[in-house]
Amino acid sequence: MEKTLAVITVIVKNYDSVEKVNALLHTAGEYIVGRMGIPYRERDLSVINVILDAPKEIISALSGKLGMINGIKCQVLTTK
């Protein structure tokens, strides 16, 4: 299966949802190239950037599941 390089940006507005986010990211662990999390205390949120090298179906499924978590916003950027 052909892989695509992608960055998923996750904005965490509800800290009660962090465990769900981490659990989902763990399921895609074999595809994760790197991850960076930054707490933004002044706005009471965190930003997580995840770099993936994965099939498009995996990227789409992961971003969709992340987007369904309460208090989470995510956006995906992929290469062609």
C-alpha positions as CSV (number, residue, x, y, z in Angstrom):
1,M,0.0,0.0,0.0
2,E,1.3,3.4,-0.9
3,K,2.2,5.7,2.0
4,T,1.6,9.5,2.3
5,L,3.5,11.9,4.5
6,A,1.0,13.9,6.6
7,V,0.9,16.3,9.6
8,I,-2.1,16.2,11.8
9,T,-2.5,19.2,14.1
10,V,-4.7,18.6,17.1
11,I,-6.0,21.4,19.3
12,V,-7.0,20.2,22.7
13,K,-9.6,22.4,24.4
14,N,-10.8,19.8,26.9
15,Y,-8.1,18.2,29.0
16,D,-10.5,15.4,30.0
17,S,-10.1,14.2,26.4
18,V,-6.3,13.8,26.4
19,E,-6.4,10.1,27.3
20,K,-8.6,9.4,24.3
21,V,-6.3,11.3,22.0
22,N,-3.2,9.5,23.3
23,A,-5.0,6.1,23.0
24,L,-5.8,6.8,19.4
25,L,-2.3,8.0,18.6
26,H,-1.0,4.8,20.2
27,T,-3.0,2.7,17.8
28,A,-1.2,4.5,14.9
29,G,2.2,4.3,16.6
30,E,3.8,2.3,13.8
31,Y,3.2,5.1,11.3
32,I,4.2,8.0,13.6
33,V,7.4,9.6,12.6
34,G,7.4,12.3,15.3
35,R,5.1,14.1,17.7
36,M,5.3,17.5,19.4
37,G,2.9,18.8,22.1
38,I,2.9,22.4,23.3
39,P,0.8,23.6,26.2
40,Y,-0.6,27.1,25.7
41,R,-1.5,28.0,29.3
42,E,-2.6,31.6,28.5
43,R,-5.5,30.1,26.4
44,D,-6.0,27.0,28.5
45,L,-5.4,24.6,25.6
46,S,-2.6,22.5,24.0
47,V,-1.5,21.9,20.4
48,I,-0.2,18.6,19.3
49,N,1.5,18.1,15.9
50,V,1.9,14.5,14.7
51,I,3.9,13.5,11.6
52,L,2.8,10.3,9.9
53,D,4.1,8.2,7.1
54,A,1.0,6.1,6.4
55,P,-1.6,4.9,3.9
56,K,-4.2,7.6,3.2
57,E,-6.9,5.3,4.7
58,I,-5.0,5.2,8.1
59,I,-4.5,9.0,8.1
60,S,-8.2,9.6,7.2
61,A,-9.5,7.2,9.8
62,L,-7.2,8.6,12.6
63,S,-8.1,12.2,11.8
64,G,-11.8,11.3,11.7
65,K,-11.7,9.6,15.0
66,L,-9.8,12.4,16.6
67,G,-12.3,15.0,15.3
68,M,-15.1,13.1,17.0
69,I,-13.7,13.5,20.4
70,N,-15.3,16.2,22.6
71,G,-13.1,19.3,22.9
72,I,-10.8,18.3,20.1
73,K,-10.2,20.1,16.8
74,C,-7.9,18.6,14.2
75,Q,-6.7,19.4,10.7
76,V,-4.6,17.4,8.3
77,L,-2.0,18.5,5.8
78,T,-0.7,15.9,3.3
79,T,1.8,15.7,0.5
80,K,0.9,14.7,-3.0
